[in-house]
Amino acid sequence: MSQADSVAIELRLLMEAIYLKYSYDFRDYSGASQKRRVLHALHQLACASIAELQARVLDDADTFMQLLQYLTIPTSEMFRDPSYFAALREQVAPHLRTYASLKIWIAGCSTGEEIYSMAILLKEEGLLERSIIYATDINPVSLERARKGVFALERMRAYTANYQMAGGHAAFSDYYTAAYGGALFERSLVENVIFADHSLATDSVFSETHLISCRNVLIYFNRALQDRALGLFHESLCHRGFLGLGSKESLDFSAHAGGFEPLVKAERLFRKVAA
């Protein structure tokens, strides 16, 4: 048996152990990404092997929580892919205005950059006060950071540029103040945000929604888990609801491709097909 085969077996055993012990299901995550993150964690947690890491994870919940930070490494920025948010503003917001109230789901919200970006866009389009935003993730540490709404000051210049390219209507600095060594965003932006632990691998739909934004999450799933997540989104969306995916994600080979039609294909914006 090759070393690569041995590593693959150890990874599978580790993910099975995590699922059985903690009910976090990483078994259908992309193998290459999973391997890269676990091997990085080995070095950071001073483990000589995946088997040693597994033993520590099973024996100590704190070690598992440390490993979870590597398995769900948050990589995001505000108004990431500005043209996506410009398309939301131009192509989706006019439809959302036709509803008396809105429910929006940001799946895999990580540390909150997408939440605040969406809230700012909704505010500028006159939709925030009538919206409930469900912000979900499997990582409680990331969710807590998202709740606090404090981001590095040195990132504000890049975020401002993104915001302007996304069609922002105001000065981006109006939405935050320098505090706690970072940029603290207005609490009014998240007054109607419900932060919740939710796994696309194991949990079910919790509400009917009008817009779902799940960007750069599906790329870490294998095909079966991608289909499960897309099935949840299709079930959750209301009649003719909207779905936004990441720039490298597609519906083309999904079992649920027929349930959606492109709205702005270049920006991975789709609309649920009428029943």
Secondary structure, 3 states (H helix, E strand, C coil): CCHHHHHHHHHHHHHHHHHHHHCCCCCCECHHHHHHHHHHHHHHCCCCCHHHHHHHHHHCHHHHHHHHHHHCCCCCCCCCCHHHHHHHHHHHHHHHCCCCCEEEEEECCCCCHHHHHHHHHHHHCCCHHHEEEEEEECCHHHHHHHHHCEECHHHHHHHHHHHHHCCCCCCHHHHEEEECCEEEECHHHHCCEEEEECCCCCCCCCCCEEEEEECCCHHHECHHHHHHHHHHHHHHEEEEEEEEECCCCCCCCCCCHHHEEEEEHHHCEEEECCC
